[in-house]
Each structure stands twice: as structure tokens, then as C-alpha cells.
């Protein structure tokens, strides 16, 4: 049985994803998403937030040792979690 070739709306993006090693199916899913090439969220940069805001975010996701962290340590922990 031959593999079915997926229908692709954004051929250029599909080919770029295939070149990166993505499967045909995953490349097609991404290339067929209407806003797949656009930048995402509008969240404020960690550096622009207060230490208290960073602490609250760290608390939400369960980062241990957050009460003893500096602002930069909180930023690093949030980015690496």
C-alpha cells in the first residue's frame, strides 16, 4: 500500500520543515495551520516584570527554592522550566 501524500497549503513552509527533518504528516499539519508563520504571544518580557510578578509565576508552575532567588535567577528558572 502506497503512503498517502498530504495536501499542503503552504508548500514553501512544508519543504522547509521537511528539510529540517520533520515527518511528512507533521510538516503538512504545520504548513496547513492558517497562522503558522506568525509570531505568537504578546507576553511582557521577563526583564520588564517585577520580581514579585516573576515569583508569582514561579509559584504557579512549582519552581522550588524561588523564595531565595534573585530576579535574574527567577528569570533563568522560568525560561528553563
N, C-alpha and C positions, 0 to 999 in steps of 0.2 A: 504494500500500500504506500503510495507516494505521500509525502508530507504536504499539507495544505499551505500555500503561500498566503500570508496575512495581507489584508487590504491596508494600505498605508496612505494617510492624508498628507503627511509632511515627509516626502521622500528624502530630502536632504538631511533632516534630523535623523531619520531612520538609518541612513547609511553611516552617519557619524557615530551613532550608537553601536551599530554592528562592528565598525572599525575599532571601537573601544572594547569589544568582546562580549557585548550583551547578546542574549539569545534573540532569535527572530521574533518570538512571541512578545518578549519584554520590550524590545525595540519598537514593535508595532504598537503596543499599548501606550507607550510614552509618546510616540510620534502622533498618535491619534487623539491625544488629550488636547482639547481646544486651547488651553492657556499654558501648555507645557514649556514653552520657551521664555516665559515671562518671569521676572523676579518675584519672589514671594513676599513674605510678611513685612509689615510696617513697624515691627517692634523697635523700641528705643535701644540704642547701643548700650551694652553693659556699662561702659565707661561713663555714660551720661546719667546713669541711675545713681541713687543714693545707696550708701552701704546698707541702710535699713531695708530698702527695696530688694537688694540682692540677697540679704539674709532671709527675707520672707520667701523669695523664690527658691532658695536653697532648702528652706524648711519644707516647702510644698513637695519637693522631689526627694527629700530624705537624705540630704548630704550630711554625713556625720562630721562632728568637730567644727561645725560652722560658727559656733559662738566664740571661738578663739581665733577665727580667721580675719585677716585684714581684707580690705576691699579688693585688692588685687588677687588675693588667694581665693576669695569668693568667686570672682570673675573666672579664674582658671578652673575652679571646681565645677562651675556651671557649664563652661564650654566643653569640659571633658567628660561630662556625665551624659 
